[in-house]
Amino acid sequence: MSTSLFTRGMIRGLPATVLLLTAPAAAWAAEEGPVIDTGDTTFILISAALVMLMVPGVALLYGGMSARRNVLNTVMLAFMCLCVVSVQWVLFGYSLAFGPDLGKFVGSLQT
């Protein structure tokens, strides 16, 4: 049985393809950049996960305190607040948490 030319050419070209795909990544990794503190990142991720777990509880609490006809509206308002805060985190919060320090207290909005 003979193998097709496509298969043989693909196998021969595989090391060159891998080299071409990984060379830019190796050059990018060689650049000096800020060191990411794993403790800070873990704290931010755990805090965000707890807030996202808390939103349904707050929605049910507020829904239980409102009139029967307004429960869906109240629950949707709680989830819309989560959406708005998520967008604000992407726009401003990330650079405040992980950006360059201002007085070793909070990050700046430069990045």
N, C-alpha and C positions, 0 to 999 in steps of 0.2 A: 504494500500500500504506500502510496506517496502522499506526502503532506502538501498542502497548497502553498503557493509562493507567499500568500498573504500571511499565513501563520508563521512560516520561517522568517520572513522579514520582520514581523512584529516581535518575535522572540529575540532576534539579533538587535533590534533597535531599542529594546526595553532598558538596558543599562544607561544608554545615552539619554533616553527620555527621563529616567529617574534623576540623572545628574542635572539635566537642564531644569527640572522642576524644583529641585532642592537647593541649587546654587543661590538663587536670590534669597531664600529663607536663611541660609547660612550667613550671607553677607548682612542681612537685616539683624540677625541675632548678635553679630559681632559689634554692633553699635552700642555705645555706652548710653544708658538711659536711667531713669529713676528706678530705684529698687522698690518693689511692691512688698509691703509688709503683710504677711499672711494673717497675722492676728487681727489687724485692722479690717482686712477684707472679710474675714470670717465673722467678725462682729457685725459688720454692715449687712451681710447676707442673712445671718440669723435674725437680726432685728427686722429686716424687711419681710422675712418669712412669718414672723410672729404678727406683724401688722396685717399681713394679708390673711392670716388665719383669724384675726380679730374682727375683720370687717363683717363677715356673715353674722357673728354674734351681736355686734352693734346693730346690724340691720334688723335682726329678730327682736332685740330689746326695744328699739324705737318702733317697730311694727306692732309690738304688743301694747305699747303705750298710746297708740293712735286709734282713731275710730276704724271700724271694720272696712268702710269704703275707702280709706286712705292707706291701707297697709301696703299695697303694691307700690304706690307712689313713694312711700317712706323707705321701703327696701331698695327701690331703684335709686333714690337719692344717695343712699349710703354707698352703693356700688359706683355711682357716677363720681362721687368724691374720690374713691379709690382710683378711678381712671384719670381724673384731673391731677391728682397728686403724683401718679406714675409719670405723666407727661412732664410735670414740673421737675421731677427727679432727673429725667433725661436732659432737660434743658439747663437746669441750674444746680441741682443737688450733687451730681457726680463730680463736677469741678470743685464744689465746696468741700466735698469729702476727701477727694484724692488729688486735688490741685496743689500748686505751690503754697507753702504755709505763709500766713500773715500773722506774725507774732506767735507762732507755734500754737495757735488756738483753732483757727479755721482756715480753709483754703481760699484762694482767690478765684475770681471768675475769669481769669486770663486764659485758661486752656479750655 
